[in-house]
Amino acid sequence: MRMKIIVVGCGRNGSGVARVLSKKGHSVTVIDSDAEAFGQLGKDFRGEKIQGVGFDRSVLQRAGIDRTDALAAFTTSDEANAVIARMAREIYRVPKVVARLYDRRKAEIYKRLGIQTLSSTTWGIKRAVDLLTYSSLDSVFSFGNGDVEMVKVEVPPMIAGRRVGDLTVPGDIHVVAIERGNRTVLPAAGTAFQRGDLLYISVAVTAGGQLKRLLGLNVEGEAGR
């Protein structure tokens, strides 16, 4: 699915995320107060570039934030990233927001607001791209003739605190791995889900609807913006 994504901050990491997203076919708009920073995007970058302050409403509106599927705040300032992320989430209702924060103590606060955070020492471009572009059930691998798939999904709020065994249906649905922060673990039946976890689940294609019901997702189809 082609997404519209705004990246605020065109430093080494922000420009890297923007390049990867653009190469994947997404519509990417990059905002930075320094026009020279756009040079890091390279000549092949096909997205839009806007010079301006990332928490300026007129700049965000020019970038099309009202029609944006995801936003990444990757400036060098924790305070700026926090303001941009909260504006995107609370004012413009952007579905997916990721912010880089140097101060890890703030991460849990923003997670409760529905904002994913990445520390400057533990995040990578691939991880940021995954967080920005995952869908409710994102197929990452198909086994054999397609009867079984591996899907990736972020823990929905309604099952945070529940256990792997609650999401297991023998022969149809199994939680294979949990990506939590910068670690990936193989869970036991008693492992509890936490907000922000990314689950890797093997599921029989005939049980896709059942998995969505267990996760509390819309079985008929996801609502678009």
N, C-alpha and C positions, 0 to 999 in steps of 0.2 A: 504494500500500500504506500503510495506517494504521500509524504507528509510535508506540511509547511512548518519550518523550524527557524527560530531566531536564536542566534548565538551572540551574546553581548561580551565583548572582550576578544581582541584578535592578537593575543600573545601567542607564544609557542604552542600551548595546549589548545586554546580556543580556536586558533587557525587550523590546527590538526584535526580537531573534531569537525569543523566546518568543511574541510576538504573531503574527509571520509564520507560525511553525510551527503555532500553534493555528488560524489562519485557513485553513491548508492542510488541516485536518482531522485533524492528529496529536493524540495524547493527551500533553499537556505538563504537567510538574510543575516548579514554580519554587521554589528554595530560597534564602533570604536570612536573615541574622541580624537585619536591620532590618525590622520589620513595615511601617514607613512606605514602604519602597522598593516594595512591591507596588502602590502607587498609580500607578506608571509603566506598569503593565500595561493600565490603562484599564478601563472598565466592561464592555466587550464580551469580555474575556478569559474563556475557558470552562475553562481548565485548573485545576490544583490549586496552592495556595500553602502552603508549609511554612516556618515560621520556625525557624531553627536554623543551626548551623555546618555548612558543606558537607562537611567531612571527618570528621564525627561518624558513626560506623557506624549508630547507632540512628536518626539523621535520614535517612541514605541508605536504610536498610531500610524506614523508614516511607514513603519516596517510591517504594518498589517497585523498587529497583535490581536485584534478582534477576530481574526480568522486563523489564528495560529494553533497548531496541534501540540507544540512543545517549545520550551524555551530553556536555554542554558546560560547561566550567569557566571562567566569565567574571567572577570576583571581581577586585578591584583589586590583589590580592597575587599575584605570581609564585609565591611559595612555597606559598601555599594552593592555587592552580590546579594546580601540579605534583603536590602530594600527592593532591588529589582525582582527578586524571587517572590517576595510577598506581594508586590504590586501585580505581578503576573498571575499569581494564584488567587488572591483575594479580590482584586478589582476587575481583572479581565477574564478570570475563570479559565486560564489556560490548563488543559487536562494534565500535562506532564511538565514539571518544572524541576530542574537540577541546578544546584548552586555549589560552587567550590568555596569551602570555608577552611581557613588555616586553623581556626580555633575549634577543635573537635568537641569542646564542651557545649557548643551551640547546636551541634548536629541533632541531638535528640529533640530539642525544642522545635526545630524546623521540620523534623520528620512527622511530628504530631500535626503540623499544619499541612501535611501532604507534599512537602518539599524534600526531594532526595538531596543529600549532601555528599560531597566527595572531598576527602582531605587532600592537601597538596602533596603529601608523601605516599599516599596509597592508591591514588586513582590513575588510570591510564585512559588513553583515547578510546580503546575498544570498550572498556567498561562504561564510559560516558555515552558512547553511541548506543550501546545496549539499553541503558536506562532511558534514553530519549525516544527510542524507536520501538520498544517492545509493544505488541498488541496483547489483548486480553488472553488469547491462546495463540502463541507464536510458535509455529512448527519449526523445529530446528533440524530434524532428521527423520527420515522415513525408512523403516526396516523392511527388508525383503520385497514383497510385491505391493507394499503400501498398506497392509492390514494393521500394522502397528506404527505409531508415530511417537517421537519424543517432542514434547511441547514445553515451552518456557512461559511462566506466568508469575507476576508479582503477587504476593500474598494479599488477597482482598481483606479489607478491614473485618469482615464478619467471621473469618476463620483465624485471625491472629489470636494466639493463646491456645488454640486447639492443637491436636497432636497428629503426627503422620498417620497413625493407625486409623484416624477418623476419615482420612482421605483415600484409604486403600480399599480397593475392591478386587479380591483375588481373581486372577485371570483376565482382568480388564484394566485396572488403574493401579499404578505403583509410583510412589515418589522416589526417584532415583538419587537425586542430589539436591542440596540446598546451597545457594550462593548467598553468603551473609558478609557484608562489608567486603573485605579483600580476601576472604577465605571461602573455599567450597568444601562442604562436608558431605559424607555419606550418612544419612540419618537412620536412626532406629525407629521402631514403631512408636516409642514413647517420646521422641523428639518433638518439642513444642515449636510451632510457627511463631515468628516474630514479624512485626511490621517492617517492611522494606526487604524482606527475604525474596529472592528469586528462586522459584521452584522449577526443577526439571522433572517432568512426569512422563512416564511411558504409558500410553493409552491405546487400547484397541479403537480403531476408527469408529466401530459401531457403538462405542461407549462415550463418544465426544459430548453428546448431550447430557449424559449422566454426570460427567466431570464438571461441566458448566453449572449444573444444578448444585452439586456439592460445593462448588466455589462461590455460589451465589451470583453468578454472572448471567447476563441476558441471553437466554437460549435462542431467542428468535433472531438475534443479530444485534450488533453493537450500534448504538446511536452515534451518528456523526455530528460534527459541529456545523 
